[in-house]
C-alpha cells in the first residue's frame, strides 16, 4: 500500500501587537455604545464626546508652583542723638543767628504777609498790624505833624534837639536791658508789640534810629533843611512802605525789598511836602535867620563868569524856583529811601541823606 504524504501541522496564528493608534482606537471603542455594525463601532468618537473628555482632563489637578514674596524690610530708626547745647550750631536757622548777621534778612522777612509768631499780637491782627502796620505808620506820620506844629509856634531847633537826645538815651538803655533779660523782653513785646516789627524782636527798636536821625539833622543842619528832612522821613518813608506793599508786585524791583511803586510814591510825596513847607508854611509863619532857601535860586557865580553874565542875571524866583526845589526834594527823598548803606536802618539814612542832598543843592544854587 502506498504511503500517504505527511500532513504538516496547522500553524498557530499569533495576533500582532497593535500600533499605538490602533490601541487608542480600541480603547476609545470600549466606551462606545454596543450595538450596530462593526463599522459603526470602529467609527471615531463624536465631537461631543471629545469635548467631554477635554473638560474632564481640564478638571484634573495640576501642580501649582507658588513663589513666596518676601515683605520689604522695615525702615530702621535713626540712632538717637542728643540735641547740642544752646549756642552750638546744628544746621538749623535760629532768629539770633539771623539777627546777628550784617545782612538785611530780618528786615526783608518781617515784610512777609504771614507773621512768624515772634510777636503774639501780630498773629491776632495779621492784616491790621503785621501786614499794613497801621499803628506803626500812624506814629510815623504823627511825628511830621508834631514837627510842623513846633515850627509854626516858632520853637527854635536848638531847643528841640536836646529833648530828642534826652529821649534817645533812656529808650536805647531800655532796649539794651530787654536784650539782656529775656523775661523783660517778653514783657516789652507784649506791651509794645503793635508798634514793632518782627525784625526788632532780636534787633534794636526803630524808635532809636528815628530819634537818632531826627537829632542829627536838627543839630547840624540849618533850620529849614533840618525840618524838611524830618518831614521827608515822616511822610515819604510811610508812603513808600504803603504803596510798595500794595503795588510793588506789579512794578519792577529796584533792589531786594524796594520796588518802583514805593520809590515813585516817595518821590511824589516828597514833592508835595516841599511845596507845602516852602510854599505855604514858611511864607505863613515867616523866615528865620539862617534859612538856606529864601524863595530864589541863582546860577553859581563861576558859571556866570564863564558865560559872561552879570551878577544880577541868572536868578529864578517864584513858582519856578519852588517847583525846582520841590522836584529836587522828591528826588533826594526817593533816592535816600532806596539806597542801602551797610544795612543801616531807613530811619537814619533817609533824614541824613535827604538833609545832605538839600544842603548841597542850596549851597550851589543860592546866593
C-alpha positions, 0 to 999 in steps of 0.5 A: 500500500502506498504511503500517504504524504505527511500532513504538516501541522496547522500553524498557530496564528499569533495576533500582532501587537497593535500600533499605538493608534490602533490601541487608542482606537480600541480603547476609545471603542470600549466606551462606545455604545454596543450595538450596530455594525462593526463599522459603526463601532470602529467609527471615531468618537463624536465631537461631543464626546471629545469635548467631554473628555477635554473638560474632564482632563481640564478638571484634573489637578495640576501642580501649582508652583507658588513663589513666596514674596518676601515683605520689604524690610522695615525702615530702621530708626535713626540712632538717637542723638542728643540735641547740642547745647544752646549756642552750638550750631546744628544746621538749623536757622535760629532768629539770633543767628539771623539777627546777628548777621550784617545782612538785611534778612530780618528786615526783608522777612518781617515784610512777609504777609504771614507773621512768624509768631515772634510777636503774639499780637501780630498773629491776632491782627495779621492784616491790621498790624503785621501786614499794613502796620497801621499803628506803626505808620500812624506814629510815623506820620504823627511825628511830621505833624508834631514837627510842623506844629513846633515850627509854626509856634516858632520853637527854635531847633536848638531847643528841640534837639536836646529833648530828642537826645534826652529821649534817645538815651533812656529808650536805647538803655531800655532796649539794651536791658530787654536784650539782656533779660529775656523775661523783660523782653517778653514783657516789652513785646507784649506791651509794645508789640503793635508798634514793632516789627518782627525784625526788632524782636532780636534787633534794636527798636526803630524808635532809636534810629528815628530819634537818632536821625531826627537829632542829627539833622536838627543839630547840624543842619540849618533850620529849614533843611533840618525840618524838611528832612524830618518831614521827608522821613515822616511822610515819604518813608510811610508812603513808600512802605504803603504803596510798595506793599500794595503795588510793588508786585506789579512794578519792577524791583529796584533792589531786594525789598524796594520796588518802583511803586514805593520809590515813585510814591516817595518821590511824589510825596516828597514833592508835595511836602516841599511845596507845602513847607516852602510854599505855604508854611514858611511864607505863613509863619515867616523866615528865620535867620539862617534859612538856606532857601529864601524863595530864589535860586541863582546860577553859581557865580563861576558859571556866570563868569564863564558865560559872561553874565552879570551878577544880577542875571541868572536868578529864578524866583517864584513858582519856578524856583519852588517847583525846582526845589520841590522836584529836587526834594522828591528826588533826594527823598526817593533816592535816600529811601532806596539806597542801602548803606551797610544795612543801616536802618531807613530811619537814619539814612533817609533824614541824613541823606535827604538833609545832605542832598538839600544842603548841597543843592542850596549851597550851589544854587543860592546866593 
